[in-house]
Amino acid sequence: MKKLLISLLLIACNFAVSPVKAHLKKGHPRDMPIYIEMIDTGRDIGWIESACATAYIGKVSPSHAELVIREILKKATENFSNIYAISIVDETLKGYPQCAKYIPREYLTK
């Protein structure tokens, strides 16, 4: 069961941080990039929270949760920037400070 859950989380993280492709509507080109970034940010935070929760309740080991979170943040850094990845961590920790033990140190700001 643990291997299946870890596999699903790792597969999902490939989709979790790929930028959303959206069609720009005529007349609204300035609003769309902000909207796309909001979707990506929410999705990334959700996947990190999911990995934290599964480790917290003991369904996966802390090292597996850290691996999944590291992959999500690595892809976020590749697709956007390191500042973006750190902001995802900061937002996650506002709501779930207990996740700090699963976040790779290089993404922690404090």
Backbone as JSON Lines, residues from 0, in Angstrom:
{"i":0,"aa":"M","n":[0.82,-1.19,0.0],"ca":[0.0,0.0,0.0],"c":[0.87,1.26,0.0]}
{"i":1,"aa":"K","n":[1.93,1.25,0.83],"ca":[2.82,2.41,0.88],"c":[3.49,2.65,-0.47]}
{"i":2,"aa":"K","n":[3.93,1.58,-1.12],"ca":[4.59,1.73,-2.42],"c":[3.63,2.3,-3.45]}
{"i":3,"aa":"L","n":[2.4,1.87,-3.42],"ca":[1.41,2.38,-4.36],"c":[1.17,3.87,-4.11]}
{"i":4,"aa":"L","n":[1.02,4.26,-2.86],"ca":[0.78,5.65,-2.51],"c":[1.95,6.52,-2.92]}
{"i":5,"aa":"I","n":[3.16,6.05,-2.66],"ca":[4.35,6.81,-3.05],"c":[4.43,6.94,-4.56]}
{"i":6,"aa":"S","n":[4.16,5.86,-5.27],"ca":[4.18,5.9,-6.73],"c":[3.17,6.9,-7.27]}
{"i":7,"aa":"L","n":[1.98,6.88,-6.7],"ca":[0.95,7.82,-7.15],"c":[1.35,9.26,-6.87]}
{"i":8,"aa":"L","n":[1.92,9.51,-5.71],"ca":[2.36,10.88,-5.39],"c":[3.46,11.33,-6.33]}
{"i":9,"aa":"L","n":[4.42,10.45,-6.64],"ca":[5.5,10.83,-7.55],"c":[5.0,11.05,-8.96]}
{"i":10,"aa":"I","n":[4.09,10.22,-9.41],"ca":[3.51,10.41,-10.74],"c":[2.73,11.71,-10.78]}
{"i":11,"aa":"A","n":[1.95,11.95,-9.75],"ca":[1.13,13.15,-9.7],"c":[1.97,14.41,-9.65]}
{"i":12,"aa":"C","n":[3.12,14.36,-9.0],"ca":[3.92,15.58,-8.9],"c":[4.45,16.0,-10.27]}
{"i":13,"aa":"N","n":[4.53,15.1,-11.22],"ca":[4.9,15.49,-12.58],"c":[3.84,16.39,-13.19]}
{"i":14,"aa":"F","n":[2.58,16.17,-12.83],"ca":[1.5,17.0,-13.33],"c":[1.26,18.21,-12.43]}
{"i":15,"aa":"A","n":[1.67,18.1,-11.18],"ca":[1.34,19.12,-10.19],"c":[1.98,20.47,-10.49]}
{"i":16,"aa":"V","n":[3.16,20.48,-11.04],"ca":[3.83,21.76,-11.22],"c":[4.05,22.15,-12.68]}
{"i":17,"aa":"S","n":[3.43,21.45,-13.6],"ca":[3.54,21.9,-14.98],"c":[2.58,23.06,-15.17]}
{"i":18,"aa":"P","n":[3.05,24.14,-15.79],"ca":[2.19,25.31,-15.93],"c":[0.89,24.99,-16.64]}
{"i":19,"aa":"V","n":[-0.16,25.6,-16.19],"ca":[-1.48,25.41,-16.79],"c":[-1.49,26.09,-18.16]}
{"i":20,"aa":"K","n":[-1.95,25.37,-19.13],"ca":[-2.09,25.95,-20.47],"c":[-3.5,26.51,-20.59]}
{"i":21,"aa":"A","n":[-3.61,27.78,-20.84],"ca":[-4.92,28.4,-20.96],"c":[-4.95,29.25,-22.22]}
{"i":22,"aa":"H","n":[-6.1,29.34,-22.79],"ca":[-6.27,30.17,-23.98],"c":[-6.56,31.59,-23.53]}
{"i":23,"aa":"L","n":[-5.78,32.51,-24.08],"ca":[-6.01,33.91,-23.76],"c":[-7.22,34.42,-24.51]}
{"i":24,"aa":"K","n":[-8.11,35.05,-23.8],"ca":[-9.28,35.64,-24.45],"c":[-8.9,37.03,-24.92]}
{"i":25,"aa":"K","n":[-9.43,37.42,-26.05],"ca":[-9.15,38.75,-26.55],"c":[-9.67,39.78,-25.57]}
{"i":26,"aa":"G","n":[-8.85,40.77,-25.3],"ca":[-9.27,41.83,-24.4],"c":[-8.89,41.61,-22.96]}
{"i":27,"aa":"H","n":[-8.37,40.41,-22.62],"ca":[-8.01,40.13,-21.24],"c":[-6.59,39.57,-21.11]}
{"i":28,"aa":"P","n":[-5.64,39.98,-21.92],"ca":[-4.32,39.35,-21.85],"c":[-3.56,39.63,-20.56]}
{"i":29,"aa":"R","n":[-3.84,40.78,-19.92],"ca":[-3.11,41.11,-18.7],"c":[-3.6,40.31,-17.5]}
{"i":30,"aa":"D","n":[-4.85,39.92,-17.48],"ca":[-5.4,39.22,-16.33],"c":[-5.05,37.73,-16.33]}
{"i":31,"aa":"M","n":[-4.83,37.15,-17.47],"ca":[-4.65,35.71,-17.58],"c":[-3.38,35.19,-16.89]}
{"i":32,"aa":"P","n":[-2.2,35.82,-17.05],"ca":[-1.01,35.26,-16.38],"c":[-1.17,35.2,-14.86]}
{"i":33,"aa":"I","n":[-1.81,36.17,-14.26],"ca":[-2.03,36.15,-12.82],"c":[-2.95,34.99,-12.46]}
{"i":34,"aa":"Y","n":[-3.98,34.78,-13.24],"ca":[-4.92,33.69,-13.01],"c":[-4.22,32.34,-13.11]}
{"i":35,"aa":"I","n":[-3.38,32.17,-14.13],"ca":[-2.64,30.92,-14.32],"c":[-1.7,30.67,-13.15]}
{"i":36,"aa":"E","n":[-1.0,31.71,-12.7],"ca":[-0.08,31.56,-11.58],"c":[-0.83,31.18,-10.3]}
{"i":37,"aa":"M","n":[-2.02,31.73,-10.1],"ca":[-2.82,31.4,-8.92],"c":[-3.22,29.92,-8.94]}
{"i":38,"aa":"I","n":[-3.6,29.41,-10.11],"ca":[-3.96,28.0,-10.24],"c":[-2.76,27.12,-9.93]}
{"i":39,"aa":"D","n":[-1.61,27.44,-10.51],"ca":[-0.4,26.65,-10.28],"c":[0.0,26.67,-8.81]}
{"i":40,"aa":"T","n":[-0.07,27.83,-8.19],"ca":[0.31,27.95,-6.78],"c":[-0.59,27.11,-5.9]}
{"i":41,"aa":"G","n":[-1.89,27.19,-6.1],"ca":[-2.84,26.42,-5.32],"c":[-2.64,24.93,-5.48]}
{"i":42,"aa":"R","n":[-2.38,24.52,-6.71],"ca":[-2.18,23.09,-6.99],"c":[-0.9,22.58,-6.32]}
{"i":43,"aa":"D","n":[0.18,23.36,-6.41],"ca":[1.44,22.96,-5.8],"c":[1.32,22.86,-4.28]}
{"i":44,"aa":"I","n":[0.68,23.85,-3.67],"ca":[0.48,23.83,-2.22],"c":[-0.34,22.61,-1.83]}
{"i":45,"aa":"G","n":[-1.36,22.29,-2.6],"ca":[-2.2,21.13,-2.31],"c":[-1.42,19.82,-2.33]}
{"i":46,"aa":"W","n":[-0.54,19.65,-3.3],"ca":[0.25,18.42,-3.38],"c":[1.24,18.32,-2.23]}
{"i":47,"aa":"I","n":[1.82,19.45,-1.85],"ca":[2.75,19.43,-0.71],"c":[2.0,19.09,0.57]}
{"i":48,"aa":"E","n":[0.84,19.7,0.76],"ca":[0.03,19.4,1.94],"c":[-0.38,17.93,1.96]}
{"i":49,"aa":"S","n":[-0.69,17.38,0.81],"ca":[-1.06,15.97,0.73],"c":[0.1,15.06,1.14]}
{"i":50,"aa":"A","n":[1.28,15.37,0.65],"ca":[2.46,14.57,1.02],"c":[2.74,14.69,2.52]}
{"i":51,"aa":"C","n":[2.6,15.89,3.07],"ca":[2.8,16.1,4.52],"c":[1.78,15.29,5.32]}
{"i":52,"aa":"A","n":[0.53,15.36,4.9],"ca":[-0.54,14.68,5.64],"c":[-0.35,13.17,5.64]}
{"i":53,"aa":"T","n":[0.04,12.6,4.5],"ca":[0.21,11.15,4.45],"c":[1.39,10.7,5.32]}
{"i":54,"aa":"A","n":[2.42,11.54,5.4],"ca":[3.54,11.21,6.29],"c":[3.15,11.41,7.75]}
{"i":55,"aa":"Y","n":[2.41,12.46,8.02],"ca":[2.01,12.78,9.39],"c":[1.15,11.67,10.01]}
{"i":56,"aa":"I","n":[0.28,11.09,9.21],"ca":[-0.59,10.02,9.74],"c":[0.07,8.64,9.63]}
{"i":57,"aa":"G","n":[1.28,8.6,9.07],"ca":[2.04,7.36,9.05],"c":[1.81,6.45,7.85]}
{"i":58,"aa":"K","n":[1.15,6.95,6.82],"ca":[0.93,6.12,5.63],"c":[2.18,5.99,4.77]}
{"i":59,"aa":"V","n":[3.06,7.0,4.83],"ca":[4.36,6.92,4.16],"c":[5.41,7.42,5.15]}
{"i":60,"aa":"S","n":[6.65,7.07,4.9],"ca":[7.72,7.5,5.81],"c":[8.05,8.98,5.56]}
{"i":61,"aa":"P","n":[8.6,9.65,6.56],"ca":[9.0,11.05,6.37],"c":[9.97,11.23,5.2]}
{"i":62,"aa":"S","n":[10.87,10.27,4.99],"ca":[11.82,10.4,3.88],"c":[11.11,10.33,2.52]}
{"i":63,"aa":"H","n":[10.05,9.53,2.43],"ca":[9.29,9.47,1.18],"c":[8.52,10.76,0.95]}
{"i":64,"aa":"A","n":[7.95,11.32,2.01],"ca":[7.25,12.6,1.88],"c":[8.22,13.68,1.43]}
{"i":65,"aa":"E","n":[9.41,13.69,2.01],"ca":[10.41,14.68,1.62],"c":[10.82,14.51,0.16]}
{"i":66,"aa":"L","n":[10.92,13.27,-0.29],"ca":[11.26,13.0,-1.69],"c":[10.2,13.58,-2.63]}
{"i":67,"aa":"V","n":[8.95,13.34,-2.32],"ca":[7.85,13.85,-3.15],"c":[7.85,15.38,-3.15]}
{"i":68,"aa":"I","n":[8.0,15.97,-1.96],"ca":[8.0,17.43,-1.85],"c":[9.2,18.02,-2.59]}
{"i":69,"aa":"R","n":[10.34,17.38,-2.47],"ca":[11.54,17.86,-3.19],"c":[11.3,17.87,-4.71]}
{"i":70,"aa":"E","n":[10.65,16.82,-5.22],"ca":[10.37,16.75,-6.66],"c":[9.4,17.86,-7.09]}
{"i":71,"aa":"I","n":[8.38,18.1,-6.29],"ca":[7.42,19.16,-6.61],"c":[8.14,20.51,-6.64]}
{"i":72,"aa":"L","n":[8.95,20.78,-5.63],"ca":[9.65,22.07,-5.56],"c":[10.72,22.19,-6.65]}
{"i":73,"aa":"K","n":[11.35,21.08,-6.99],"ca":[12.35,21.1,-8.07],"c":[11.69,21.48,-9.4]}
{"i":74,"aa":"K","n":[10.53,20.88,-9.67],"ca":[9.82,21.19,-10.91],"c":[9.3,22.62,-10.89]}
{"i":75,"aa":"A","n":[8.86,23.08,-9.73],"ca":[8.39,24.47,-9.61],"c":[9.54,25.44,-9.89]}
{"i":76,"aa":"T","n":[10.73,25.1,-9.41],"ca":[11.91,25.94,-9.67],"c":[12.25,25.93,-11.15]}
{"i":77,"aa":"E","n":[12.19,24.76,-11.78],"ca":[12.5,24.66,-13.21],"c":[11.48,25.44,-14.06]}
{"i":78,"aa":"N","n":[10.19,25.31,-13.72],"ca":[9.15,25.95,-14.52],"c":[9.0,27.43,-14.25]}
{"i":79,"aa":"F","n":[9.31,27.84,-13.03],"ca":[9.12,29.25,-12.67],"c":[10.42,29.82,-12.13]}
{"i":80,"aa":"S","n":[10.67,29.68,-10.83],"ca":[11.91,30.18,-10.23],"c":[12.04,29.63,-8.82]}
{"i":81,"aa":"N","n":[13.23,29.8,-8.24],"ca":[13.45,29.36,-6.87],"c":[12.61,30.21,-5.91]}
{"i":82,"aa":"I","n":[12.46,31.48,-6.21],"ca":[11.63,32.37,-5.38],"c":[10.19,31.87,-5.35]}
{"i":83,"aa":"Y","n":[9.7,31.41,-6.49],"ca":[8.35,30.85,-6.55],"c":[8.24,29.61,-5.67]}
{"i":84,"aa":"A","n":[9.22,28.71,-5.74],"ca":[9.2,27.49,-4.93],"c":[9.22,27.84,-3.44]}
{"i":85,"aa":"I","n":[10.03,28.8,-3.05],"ca":[10.11,29.21,-1.65],"c":[8.79,29.83,-1.21]}
{"i":86,"aa":"S","n":[8.14,30.58,-2.1],"ca":[6.85,31.18,-1.73],"c":[5.78,30.1,-1.53]}
{"i":87,"aa":"I","n":[5.86,29.02,-2.29],"ca":[4.93,27.9,-2.1],"c":[5.13,27.29,-0.71]}
{"i":88,"aa":"V","n":[6.38,27.11,-0.34],"ca":[6.7,26.56,0.99],"c":[6.18,27.49,2.08]}
{"i":89,"aa":"D","n":[6.42,28.79,1.94],"ca":[5.97,29.76,2.94],"c":[4.45,29.71,3.11]}
{"i":90,"aa":"E","n":[3.73,29.64,2.0],"ca":[2.26,29.59,2.07],"c":[1.78,28.29,2.71]}
{"i":91,"aa":"T","n":[2.45,27.2,2.39],"ca":[2.08,25.9,2.98],"c":[2.29,25.94,4.49]}
{"i":92,"aa":"L","n":[3.41,26.48,4.91],"ca":[3.74,26.49,6.34],"c":[2.86,27.44,7.15]}
{"i":93,"aa":"K","n":[2.27,28.43,6.5],"ca":[1.32,29.31,7.21],"c":[0.14,28.5,7.74]}
{"i":94,"aa":"G","n":[-0.35,27.59,6.94],"ca":[-1.5,26.78,7.33],"c":[-1.14,25.5,8.05]}
{"i":95,"aa":"Y","n":[0.03,24.96,7.74],"ca":[0.44,23.67,8.29],"c":[1.9,23.73,8.74]}
{"i":96,"aa":"P","n":[2.17,24.39,9.87],"ca":[3.57,24.51,10.32],"c":[4.23,23.16,10.61]}
{"i":97,"aa":"Q","n":[3.44,22.13,10.91],"ca":[4.01,20.81,11.19],"c":[4.65,20.19,9.94]}
{"i":98,"aa":"C","n":[4.4,20.76,8.77],"ca":[5.01,20.24,7.53],"c":[6.49,20.61,7.41]}
{"i":99,"aa":"A","n":[6.96,21.52,8.23],"ca":[8.35,21.99,8.12],"c":[9.36,20.85,8.17]}
{"i":100,"aa":"K","n":[9.05,19.8,8.93],"ca":[10.01,18.7,9.05],"c":[10.12,17.87,7.78]}
{"i":101,"aa":"Y","n":[9.18,18.04,6.85],"ca":[9.22,17.28,5.59],"c":[9.75,18.12,4.42]}
{"i":102,"aa":"I","n":[9.9,19.42,4.64],"ca":[10.35,20.32,3.58],"c":[11.88,20.28,3.51]}
{"i":103,"aa":"P","n":[12.46,20.1,2.33],"ca":[13.92,20.14,2.21],"c":[14.47,21.48,2.7]}
{"i":104,"aa":"R","n":[15.56,21.44,3.42],"ca":[16.12,22.63,4.08],"c":[16.38,23.8,3.13]}
{"i":105,"aa":"E","n":[16.79,23.5,1.91],"ca":[17.14,24.58,0.99],"c":[15.94,25.44,0.59]}
{"i":106,"aa":"Y","n":[14.73,24.96,0.88],"ca":[13.54,25.74,0.55],"c":[12.95,26.45,1.76]}
{"i":107,"aa":"L","n":[13.51,26.22,2.94],"ca":[13.02,26.88,4.15],"c":[13.68,28.25,4.27]}
{"i":108,"aa":"T","n":[12.89,29.27,4.58],"ca":[13.43,30.62,4.65],"c":[13.81,31.03,6.07]}
{"i":109,"aa":"K","n":[13.32,30.29,7.06],"ca":[13.61,30.69,8.44],"c":[14.57,29.73,9.09]}
